[in-house]
C-alpha cells in the first residue's frame, strides 16, 4: 500500500489498487469517532451512449437510467440493504450526479460488517421485473416533486438553457417519459458495463485503520467474479453557443429567483499552459473575490436591499467548458443583471485582494480535514474531474500569482451568457 503525504499538512492518504482493478483511497482521522465510506462508480446521467472495446456499435439507453439503477441496487433477495444497516445503527444513502453514482455509509461502530455489506449489496445485483416496475412508480413520484420545486427548476432549467447537446441539459432522474422506456435489458447492460472494479473506487475517511480496511476489502473481493471491460463513452460535441439566452418562468414564489450562467471555453486558456485543476482554482478565487460574501458588489446589493440573502456561486467543469452560475433572490432583476455585467466588464483585482483571499483558501483547506465527509467528497471530485488525487493544494496556492490571474480575467469579459428568472405567478 502506498502512503502519500498531503503536502504542507500533517495528513496522509493511503492508496491501494487491487488485482481486479478496484482503487482504494483512505484518509484516516483518529480525532474523529465516526467513519465515512463511499463506494463509487464512474456512471452518471451523462453516460447514455457507450460501448465496450469489443462492441462494434454504441448502445443508447434512456435518460435517467443511472439514477434508476441507484434506486434498484438497495433491493436484495432477502429484503433491503436499508434493513441491514439500520440494525447496526449506520446511516446509508446513495446519490447520482452527471458522471458518478455513489453509495455511502456513515457510522462509528461495526466497521467490518458495514464495509463488507456495502461491497456485497452493490456487487450483488438483484433485478426482477416486479422490482423494476415498482421502482418506476417511486421515481415517477420523485420527478413530480421536482416539477413543483422552484430551486430545482432554477438549476435544471438553467442547464437546459446553457447546453445544446451535452446531457447535462436533461434531468439526472430523467423525465417520466424517459423512465417509462427503461427495460430490464437496459438495466443489466448498464450494470454489467459500469459496475466493474476497473470503473469503480472506494473512499474511506475518519476513524479507521487503513491496513485493516484494505485487508477487509481484499478478502471480500478475492472470490468474486467481475465482468471487467474497457468502456468507451461516445464523445458529445458541445458548441460554444447557448440553447437559450433568456427565459422567464412563473411559479409559486414570493420573490424573483434569478440565475445568470456563463459558458467559457477551456481552450481560451490554453496559451497559459496550466492544468485544469490550477485553472479551476484561479476561476474559483476570481469569482469569490468578485461576488463572494465579502465582495464589494454583494455588500452593495445587500445594503441597498436589491438582494435578500447574498449571491450563490456555482461552478461546473465539462470536458470543454467551464460553466459559472450566479443565483440570488431579488425584486430588482434588471439592477442585479446590470451590476453583474459591469463587475465582469471592469474586473480589477489587486495583489492585496489576491493575497487576502489565498490566506482564506489555505486556512479553509487545513480546517476541512476535520470534516470527514468534506474530505471524502473532495477526493471524489479530484478523481472525477482530474482522474487523480491532488495532494499539493498548499503548494498550488503558493504558485497563484497576479500576472496569471490577470490573463485569466481577460477571458471573463464578453462571454456567452444565459439568464433565467423565476417570477411569482400573476393573479
ZAMARGU-4260 file (C-alpha; in steps of 0.2 Angstrom, whole numbers, plus 5000, padded with zeros to 4 digits):
<rodrens>
0) 5000/5000/5000 | 5006/5017/4995 | 5007/5031/5009 | 5005/5048/5001 | 5010/5064/5011
5) 4997/5078/5008 | 5009/5092/5006 | 5011/5105/5020 | 4999/5096/5031 | 5000/5083/5044
10) 4988/5072/5034 | 4992/5056/5024 | 4982/5047/5010 | 4984/5028/5009 | 4981/5021/4992
15) 4979/5003/4986 | 4974/4996/4969 | 4968/4978/4970 | 4972/4965/4957 | 4954/4966/4950
20) 4957/4985/4946 | 4947/4992/4961 | 4956/5008/4968 | 4955/5012/4987 | 4958/5029/4994
25) 4959/5031/5013 | 4962/5047/5024 | 4962/5042/5042 | 4957/5054/5056 | 4958/5046/5074
30) 4952/5063/5081 | 4935/5058/5075 | 4924/5044/5082 | 4915/5041/5065 | 4920/5035/5048
35) 4913/5038/5031 | 4914/5026/5017 | 4909/5029/4999 | 4908/5016/4985 | 4908/5024/4968
40) 4906/5020/4950 | 4910/5032/4936 | 4892/5031/4929 | 4881/5046/4929 | 4867/5053/4919
45) 4878/5059/4905 | 4883/5041/4901 | 4869/5036/4890 | 4878/5032/4874 | 4893/5020/4876
50) 4901/5004/4870 | 4915/4992/4876 | 4931/4988/4867 | 4923/4973/4860 | 4907/4981/4853
55) 4906/4987/4835 | 4892/5000/4839 | 4887/5011/4853 | 4872/5007/4864 | 4859/5021/4868
60) 4850/5019/4884 | 4836/5031/4891 | 4840/5046/4901 | 4839/5044/4920 | 4845/5026/4920
65) 4860/5029/4931 | 4848/5036/4944 | 4835/5022/4941 | 4849/5009/4944 | 4855/5018/4960
70) 4837/5015/4967 | 4837/4997/4962 | 4853/4992/4970 | 4846/4993/4988 | 4835/4978/4984
75) 4842/4961/4990 | 4834/4944/4988 | 4831/4943/5006 | 4825/4961/5009 | 4833/4978/5008
80) 4850/4984/5011 | 4842/4998/5022 | 4836/4984/5034 | 4854/4978/5037 | 4862/4995/5040
85) 4848/5001/5052 | 4850/4986/5063 | 4868/4991/5066 | 4864/5009/5068 | 4873/5015/5052
90) 4867/5029/5041 | 4866/5023/5022 | 4861/5033/5007 | 4866/5035/4988 | 4866/5049/4975
95) 4868/5051/4957 | 4877/5065/4948 | 4881/5069/4930 | 4896/5057/4930 | 4895/5047/4946
100) 4885/5036/4957 | 4889/5035/4975 | 4884/5023/4989 | 4888/5029/5006 | 4889/5023/5024
105) 4892/5034/5039 | 4894/5026/5056 | 4905/5024/5072 | 4904/5006/5075 | 4904/4989/5066
110) 4916/4995/5053 | 4920/4977/5046 | 4902/4972/5045 | 4896/4988/5037 | 4911/4989/5024
115) 4908/4970/5019 | 4889/4973/5017 | 4892/4989/5006 | 4903/4979/4995 | 4891/4964/4994
120) 4875/4973/4990 | 4882/4984/4977 | 4892/4969/4970 | 4877/4958/4970 | 4863/4964/4959
125) 4845/4958/4962 | 4834/4964/4947 | 4817/4956/4944 | 4804/4963/4933 | 4792/4966/4948
130) 4805/4976/4957 | 4810/4986/4941 | 4791/4991/4939 | 4788/4995/4957 | 4803/5007/4957
135) 4796/5015/4941 | 4781/5022/4952 | 4793/5028/4966 | 4804/5038/4954 | 4789/5045/4945
140) 4783/5052/4961 | 4800/5059/4964 | 4801/5068/4947 | 4784/5075/4951 | 4791/5083/4966
145) 4804/5092/4956 | 4791/5100/4945 | 4784/5110/4960 | 4801/5115/4967 | 4807/5132/4962
150) 4825/5129/4967 | 4826/5113/4957 | 4818/5122/4942 | 4831/5136/4944 | 4845/5123/4942
155) 4839/5112/4929 | 4831/5125/4918 | 4847/5135/4918 | 4857/5120/4912 | 4844/5117/4899
160) 4847/5134/4893 | 4866/5133/4893 | 4869/5116/4885 | 4864/5112/4867 | 4870/5094/4865
165) 4878/5090/4882 | 4867/5078/4893 | 4868/5090/4907 | 4853/5099/4899 | 4842/5084/4905
170) 4836/5079/4922 | 4848/5067/4931 | 4832/5057/4935 | 4826/5058/4918 | 4808/5063/4914
175) 4793/5052/4917 | 4793/5048/4898 | 4811/5043/4899 | 4809/5031/4914 | 4794/5023/4905
180) 4806/5017/4892 | 4819/5009/4904 | 4819/4990/4902 | 4827/4976/4912 | 4839/4973/4897
185) 4844/4992/4899 | 4847/4989/4917 | 4858/4974/4915 | 4868/4982/4901 | 4872/4997/4912
190) 4876/4987/4927 | 4887/4974/4918 | 4896/4988/4909 | 4899/5002/4923 | 4898/4992/4939
195) 4915/4983/4937 | 4931/4986/4948 | 4940/4994/4934 | 4927/5008/4934 | 4925/5010/4952
200) 4934/5016/4968 | 4931/5017/4987 | 4935/5032/4998 | 4936/5030/5017 | 4939/5044/5029
205) 4938/5046/5048 | 4942/5034/5062 | 4949/5019/5053 | 4965/5009/5051 | 4969/5009/5033
210) 4978/4992/5033 | 4963/4984/5041 | 4951/4992/5029 | 4962/4986/5014 | 4963/4968/5021
215) 4944/4968/5023 | 4941/4974/5005 | 4954/4961/4998 | 4946/4947/5007 | 4929/4952/5001
220) 4934/4954/4983 | 4945/4939/4981 | 4932/4926/4977 | 4920/4937/4967 | 4920/4937/4948
225) 4918/4953/4938 | 4915/4957/4920 | 4929/4970/4919 | 4928/4979/4902 | 4935/4994/4894
230) 4922/5007/4892 | 4921/5020/4878 | 4908/5034/4881 | 4903/5042/4865 | 4910/5060/4864
235) 4897/5073/4863 | 4902/5089/4853 | 4895/5104/4863 | 4895/5121/4853 | 4901/5137/4862
240) 4883/5145/4859 | 4869/5143/4872 | 4852/5135/4869 | 4843/5150/4876 | 4849/5167/4881
245) 4834/5172/4891 | 4819/5164/4899 | 4806/5169/4912 | 4796/5155/4921 | 4781/5159/4933
250) 4780/5148/4949 | 4773/5149/4967 | 4787/5160/4973 | 4786/5177/4983 | 4801/5185/4976
255) 4810/5183/4959 | 4824/5170/4958 | 4837/5173/4946 | 4851/5163/4938 | 4865/5171/4927
260) 4876/5157/4919 | 4891/5160/4909 | 4899/5147/4896 | 4918/5149/4895 | 4928/5138/4883
265) 4943/5130/4892 | 4953/5131/4876 | 4953/5150/4879 | 4966/5147/4892 | 4977/5135/4883
270) 4991/5148/4880 | 4993/5149/4899 | 4999/5131/4899 | 4991/5127/4916 | 4982/5111/4921
275) 4963/5111/4923 | 4964/5109/4942 | 4975/5125/4943 | 4963/5134/4931 | 4949/5128/4942
280) 4957/5136/4957 | 4960/5153/4948 | 4942/5154/4942 | 4936/5150/4960 | 4947/5163/4968
285) 4942/5176/4955 | 4923/5174/4957 | 4924/5173/4976 | 4933/5190/4976 | 4921/5197/4964
290) 4904/5190/4970 | 4908/5181/4987 | 4902/5185/5004 | 4915/5199/5007 | 4914/5206/4989
295) 4910/5224/4986 | 4895/5220/4975 | 4887/5209/4987 | 4889/5222/5001 | 4882/5235/4990
300) 4867/5224/4984 | 4863/5218/5002 | 4864/5236/5010 | 4854/5244/4996 | 4841/5229/4998
305) 4842/5224/4980 | 4845/5206/4985 | 4840/5197/5001 | 4851/5183/5005 | 4868/5185/4996
310) 4874/5178/4980 | 4877/5159/4977 | 4891/5154/4966 | 4891/5138/4957 | 4905/5131/4945
315) 4904/5116/4933 | 4918/5109/4923 | 4914/5099/4907 | 4927/5092/4895 | 4927/5108/4885
320) 4919/5121/4896 | 4918/5130/4912 | 4900/5135/4917 | 4899/5148/4930 | 4882/5152/4938
325) 4877/5166/4950 | 4860/5164/4958 | 4850/5175/4971 | 4833/5182/4975 | 4828/5199/4971
330) 4814/5211/4967 | 4825/5221/4955 | 4832/5209/4942 | 4837/5222/4930 | 4848/5231/4943
335) 4856/5214/4948 | 4859/5209/4930 | 4867/5227/4926 | 4878/5227/4941 | 4884/5209/4937
340) 4889/5214/4919 | 4898/5229/4925 | 4908/5220/4938 | 4913/5207/4925 | 4917/5220/4912
345) 4928/5230/4924 | 4937/5217/4933 | 4951/5225/4944 | 4959/5213/4957 | 4973/5219/4966
350) 4988/5209/4973 | 4981/5213/4991 | 4964/5206/4986 | 4973/5190/4980 | 4984/5188/4995
355) 4970/5190/5007 | 4959/5178/4998 | 4973/5165/4997 | 4975/5166/5016 | 4957/5161/5017
360) 4959/5147/5005 | 4974/5140/5014 | 4965/5141/5031 | 4949/5133/5024 | 4960/5119/5017
365) 4968/5115/5033 | 4952/5116/5043 | 4942/5104/5030 | 4952/5089/5036 | 4941/5090/5052
370) 4926/5086/5042 | 4927/5068/5036 | 4913/5070/5023 | 4921/5085/5015 | 4937/5076/5014
375) 4929/5061/5006 | 4919/5072/4994 | 4935/5082/4989 | 4944/5065/4984 | 4928/5060/4974
380) 4929/5077/4965 | 4948/5075/4961 | 4945/5058/4954 | 4930/5063/4943 | 4937/5080/4937
385) 4955/5076/4935 | 4957/5057/4936 | 4969/5058/4950 | 4971/5064/4969 | 4978/5081/4971
390) 4990/5081/4986 | 4998/5098/4984 | 4985/5111/4986 | 4995/5121/4998 | 5009/5122/4985
395) 4996/5126/4972 | 4990/5141/4982 | 5008/5147/4984 | 5010/5146/4965 | 4995/5158/4962
400) 5001/5174/4955 | 4993/5191/4950 | 5000/5190/4932 | 4992/5174/4928 | 4976/5179/4936
405) 4975/5195/4926 | 4977/5185/4910 | 4963/5174/4915 | 4951/5188/4919 | 4953/5195/4901
410) 4944/5179/4896 | 4930/5183/4908 | 4924/5198/4898 | 4910/5197/4885 | 4907/5179/4887
415) 4892/5169/4882 | 4878/5171/4895 | 4861/5164/4898 | 4848/5172/4911 | 4834/5163/4919
420) 4821/5171/4930 | 4808/5163/4940 | 4794/5175/4944 | 4779/5175/4955 | 4763/5169/4947
425) 4751/5183/4941 | 4734/5183/4950
</rodrens>
